């Protein structure tokens, strides 16, 4: 691809790439390193001590400690101070446990400690001042992607299901926040790809506008665990139909005959393994033109795709010529959604 820019557009593009996109990438990498490696580095005692010694609120004390912990020098480095202001400040939110514990799934389901095959039900927890992703990133008009982080000031426990000791799904604030939209869209005959703890199926089946929820799950062990311990507690379990099948095989061979109104796809842990699966399912949508599809954390997956498209735009090899406005359009979510079904493989 080629970029055909005027001098003014070249300045706008350089600003976009170096001030916006590079900062998006740097903050995301710093944050991911902390969350993946040392999420409990900052203790409640550290926060209280700094707040007392510097006459700060505990929220500000925690933000200062977190900025330092992820590698920002907000006292000596002007660029780091700007990064804290543009990204960390609008991303970090103190959460009230009551807002999440009143969720109907959590107040209805008596969650057992149980084991079947490689799958086990259990409980996880967030420590006080342990930050975690909570909700989808917010995109500013200039293109900044602001991750959304939450934290509690006391320990917070939540149910989880593990496969071979690895958490696969948990009813924690991020899952609750990112399920709101697909639950609202569910209607008529709804198909859910991926069972987990049945959180989406529970809420979808509660809706009067939903007649049936077909859950497609590959692993029989998790189906057995769910059917024995959780499904009997669903108020509208008569709406639930469980199908043991590979998601893509079902989508290609069975879904066109289901005449489903809505399909929700939740087959991945996160962005790290989600993009190839997302692109594969997007290619199968054409088989069910009357079914509306929704994908868990789609904006985050599109962000990963955006990086790939940007690499192609800035490639000096032969190809189409783009103006600045055309190049910016290629990086929008709407364009990336239209592009996704056309991608056959990730290079």
C-alpha positions, 0 to 999 in steps of 0.5 A: 500500500502507498500513502499519498499525503500532502505536507499537512496530511503527513504532519497529521498522520505522523501525529496520529501514529506517534502521539496517539497510536504509539501511546496507546501501545505503550500504555497497554503494554505497561498495564498488561505487564503489571496485570499479568505479572504482579497485580497484587504488588500494591497492598492496602497498607502501602496505600494507607501509609502514602495517603497519610504521609502525603495528605492524599486521598487513598484513591489518589495515593493508589493511582500514584503507586500504580503509576510508579508500579507500571513504570511511569516516572510522573515526577521527573518525566513530562511524557510519563506525566502526560501518559498518566493524565491521558490514560491512567487517570480516566481508566481507573475506577474504584468499584463498590462491591454491592453494585456487582454482588446484586447481579441476579445470577449471583443472588440466585445461583448457589455455587458449589465446589465440584469437579468433573473430568478436567473441569472444576467449579471454585472461587477466585478473589481480588485482593484489596487494590488489585486492579483488573480490566473491567469493561471495554476500552473507551475510544476518544475522538482522536483515536486514543484507546483508554482501557477500563480498570476497576479495583476494590478496597477490600477483598472481593470473591467470585465464582469461577470454572477452571479447566486443568487448573486454568480459569476459563470463565468467572462471574467477575465484574469484567464479565458482568460489564461486557455481557450487558449488550449481548444480553440486551440484544438476545431475543426469540431463539438465541444461540450461545456458543460457549457455556462457561458458567451459563451466565449469558444463558441465565440472563437471556432465559430470564427475558420474556422476549427470549423463547429458547436458548440453545447452548453449543458447547464442545466439552461434555464434562462441563456440560455434565457439571453445569447440568447437574449443579447449575441448570436446576437452579435456573428459574427458566431452565425449560428454555435451555437446550444444551448441544454438545458440538464443536462451535464451528461445525455447528455454525456451518452445518446446523445453525442455518437450520435453526432459524435463530434470531440471535447468536452470541459467540464467546469462545476465547479467553481474551484478545490473545487467543480470540482474533483467529476464532473471531475471524473464523466465525465471522466468515460463517455469518453469511450462512445465516443472513437472518441471524444477528451475531454478537461477539464477546469483547469485539472492540478489543479484538478489532483493536488487534486487527487495527494493528495488523491493518496499520502495518499494511498501510505503512508497508512500502510495497506495491498496492493501492494509494490512500489519502490521509482520510482514507487511511484513517477510515481503514482503522475505524471499527466500522471498517474493520467489522466489514473487513473481518469476514473477508480475511482468510488467514492471519499472516 
